[in-house]
C-alpha cells in the first residue's frame, strides 16, 4: 500500500480569520485548537502538472459561480472564474484571505459535473 495523505493545513497570519472564512464558505467549523475534519471523497484523486509550481486543494460544491461569489464576500479573491474543461470537469480557482491557492469542482451529486 502507498502512503496516505493524513493531514492538510491552511496557514496565514490570522488563523482565526481563516477559520471564520472556511466556516462561512464551506461549513468547516474549526474546534478550539483550529482543527476540523471536512468530508473527503475516497480515494482522493491527485495530479502532477507543470505550471504553476504550487499545490491546490479542490473543494466540491454544487455551484462554482455561487461559491466564488461567497468566497469574495468572505474575503477571498478569484484567480479564475468558473470554466469548463469539456469532457472532464467544471472548475473555479481562488485564494483564501491569506493567499493560499484553492480550487472548486462543480459537483453533480457525489460526482464531478462533466460538461
VENMO-V5339 format. One record per residue. N is the residue number from 1. RES is the residue in one letter. PHI is phi in whole degrees, -180 to 180 (NA if undefined). Layout:
BEGIN
n;res;phi
N;RES;PHI
N;RES;PHI
END
This chain:
BEGIN
n;res;phi
1;X;NA
2;X;-78
3;X;-77
4;X;-84
5;X;-76
6;X;-119
7;X;-163
8;X;-132
9;X;-119
10;X;-118
11;X;-108
12;X;-175
13;X;-68
14;X;-127
15;X;-64
16;X;-68
17;X;-65
18;X;-64
19;X;-60
20;X;-64
21;X;-59
22;X;-68
23;X;-68
24;X;-74
25;X;-85
26;X;-117
27;X;77
28;X;-88
29;X;-89
30;X;-70
31;X;-82
32;X;-63
33;X;-90
34;X;83
35;X;-108
36;X;-150
37;X;-129
38;X;-71
39;X;-63
40;X;-132
41;X;-83
42;X;-122
43;X;-73
44;X;-78
45;X;-80
46;X;-136
47;X;-142
48;X;-107
49;X;-142
50;X;-84
51;X;-134
52;X;-75
53;X;-81
54;X;-153
55;X;-100
56;X;-133
57;X;-97
58;X;-106
59;X;-112
60;X;-79
61;X;-136
62;X;-74
63;X;-146
64;X;-60
65;X;-62
66;X;-64
67;X;-67
68;X;-65
69;X;-62
70;X;-64
71;X;-61
72;X;-63
73;X;-62
74;X;-95
75;X;106
76;X;-87
77;X;-127
78;X;-96
79;X;-86
80;X;-143
81;X;-67
82;X;-47
83;X;-146
84;X;-113
85;X;-106
86;X;-51
87;X;78
88;X;-125
89;X;-168
90;X;-112
91;X;-131
92;X;-153
93;X;-120
94;X;-148
95;X;-127
96;X;-73
97;X;-59
98;X;-89
99;X;93
100;X;-68
101;X;-74
102;X;-138
103;X;-140
104;X;-121
105;X;-121
106;X;-76
107;X;-105
108;X;-117
109;X;72
110;X;-95
111;X;-124
112;X;-60
113;X;-72
114;X;-108
115;X;-76
END
